[in-house]
Amino acid sequence: MKSFRDFMEEKVREYYCSPREKFSAGGDFFTAPELDRVFGEAIADFLYHRLREFEEPAILELGAGRGLMARDILSYYRQRDPDLFRRLRYFIYEMSPSLIDRQRKVLRDFENVEWISRFPKIEGVILSNEFYDALPVHVVKEGRELYINEEGEEVWLSLENERVKEFLERMGYASLKQRIEVCLDCIELLRELSESLIRGYHLVIDYGYTSEEIHRFPEGTVLGYKKHSISGDIYREEAMDISAQVNFSALMEYGKDFRLKTLLYDSQRNFLASIPHFLSELESLGFEESPEAVERLSRLKTMLISMGDRFKVLFQSKDL
């Protein structure tokens, strides 16, 4: 018998450490950096003037996938501002050996990239795209917590975890009559990141919700993905991507404990539409008629439309 939190942690680690294809058409899901280079370039544009504030700027990316976003961010700075690029350090926190190997190949032309297993002290930006959703969650409902027995069946036992109880009280969820996902690992990660960030910014891009929207998910948000489809049975042995939508209200609320001040919370659509580089690329493609331009335009619209409202952007600062 194990808690759902422990079950999810085990399955996620097994999935991401396996060599199987995870991204792109041949994998299980797409991320925005897989669609087009303009996603990473837009983030680089958004962060550009902020990174220039620091004498020795650094970016720490959590879970870099195939390394495409890192490549596009670094390429953008190398072309736009060689001085900033020369001063910039890029750290990647990644737990999967197979993904690290792929990232090293994609980023082989950049000497300022370093892979880490512990967070360094930095001034600059901590960045993640679809990272928090893979952190394990406790699943609770009306004073009980979800466990999984040896047969892969759900078992509900009395909620005994005091930190989970404190979370429910603080977030105002204690009286809700629905499944609630409590990501204590998200809170611990926030604490560790804040300790790493001497001063700078924290940028989170992920799919999720706020406390005002939690009633939309009476059965919770945990899902398994395989071959670009939702799996109906996450308890089977075969490895798959398991995720839970991010509670952005919790990140904002607990961020206060760690001196993380929320500057922006919005949809990915509005975020991208506010960035000059993204709008410029969108406009230029609209005037081209080549098959390549039409295809790229379609991918950019995917970021804005089908992913635009589902994905959210949280931008926080520390000691600025």
Secondary structure, 3 states (H helix, E strand, C coil): CEEHHHHHHHHHHHHHHCCCCCECCCCCECCHHHHCCHHHHHHHHHHHHHHCCCCCCEEEEECCCCCHHHHHHHHHHHHHCHHHHHHCEEEEECCCHHHHHHHHHHCCCCCCEEEECCCCCEEEEEEEECCHHHCCCEEEECCEEEEECCCCCEEEEECCCHHHHHHHHHHCCCCCCCCEEECHHHHHHHHHHHHHEEEEEEEEEEEEECHHHHHHCCCCCCEEEECCEEECCCCCCCCCEEECCEEHHHHHHHHHHHCEEEEEEEEHHHHHHCCHHHHHHHHHHHCCCCHHHHHHHHHHHHHHCCCCCCEEEEEEEECC
